[in-house]
Amino acid sequence: MDEKSQSEPTSTFDRPQRALPEGYRQGIITAITVLLGFSLAFFRFWGFEASGEWTARSIVAAATLVLAILFQIVALIRSLRLQDNSAQEYRKTVTWFTASAVVLLVGLSIAVVAFSR
């Protein structure tokens, strides 16, 4: 074998882990906590303080909002781990956060429809 083929990594596991640029972790932690704060405040108002009867739609909306909050908590826990300094782990955390935002939008849409009736 020549020197070039021996010095190159053969798989993704052999490559050294890249660290995140400064500020990325702090940014995602801030974004998650802002969205989590909004989600909790909205759920408290809509689920416990708003007037009206519980319907099947409102129960589905509440369940979806709870699911989004759970996803946000998982993303926050992941973002606070030391392993999240790795770019690969950070991508997974961003995926959790993105999924939580999508589920939150679905839940908010259902809540709007349920509340407007």
N, C-alpha and C positions, 0 to 999 in steps of 0.2 A: 504494500500500500504506500502511496505517496504521502508526503507531509500534509498536504492540503486536506485530503479526505479524513485524516486523523484529527485535525484541529477543529473541524466544523462539527457542531452538534448534530446528532442523528435524529433526535425527536424533540418535541416541545418540552419534555421532562428534563432534557439535558441543558436547555437554555437557562441562563441565569434570570432570576425574577427581577423585573423592572420595578423600581419604587415609583410611587406617584409623585407628580410635581407638587411643590408646596401649595397649600391652600385647597386642594381638591377635597380632602377629608373634611375639613372645616366647612366647606361649602355644602357638601351633601348632608352633613349633620344639621346645619342651619335649615336647609330646605326641608328635611324630614320633620324637624321639630315645628316649623311653621305650619306645614300641612297637617301634622298631628294635632297641634293646638286648634286649628280651624275645625278639624274633624270632630274632636271632642266637644268643642263649644257648640257646633251645629247639632251634633247628636243629643247633647244635653237639652238644648232648646227644643228641637223638633220632636225628640222622643219623650221628653218629660214635662215640658212647660207649655207647648202649643196646645190650643184647644182642639177638640175633635175626637172622634171615635177611632179606635183601631180597626182597620180593615185588612183584608188579605194583602192588598198592595202596600199598605204601610208596614206590615210585618216583613214583607219581602224587602222593602227599602231599608228598614232597620237592620235586618240580617246582613244585607249588603254593606251597609255602613260599618257594622261591627267587623265584618271580614276585612274591609279596607283598613280599619284601625289596627287590626291584628297584623296585616301585612306591613303597615308603617312601623309598628313596634319591632317586628322582625328586622326590617331594614335598619332601624335605629340601633338595635343590638349589634347587628353585623357591622355597622359603620363605626361603632365604638371599640371593636376588637382590634388588637394589634395586627392580626393577619390582614386586615383591610388595607394596609399600606402597600400590599402587592396589587399590581394592576389587574391581575386575573380575579382576585377576590373583590376588588372594587367594582369591576364590571358586574359581578353577581349581585352585589348590593344595589347598584343602580337598576338592575333588572327588577329586584324586589320593590324598589321605590317606584319605578315606572308602573309595575303591575298594581301597586296600591293606589296610585293616582287614577289609573283607568277604572279600577273597581269603585273608587270613590265617585268618579263622574257618573258611572252607571247608577250607583245608589242615589246620588243627588237627583238624577233624572227621574228615577222612579219616585222619589220623595216629592218632587215638584208635581208630577202627575197625580199622585195620591192626595196631595194637599189641595190641588186645584179643584177637585171634585166635591 
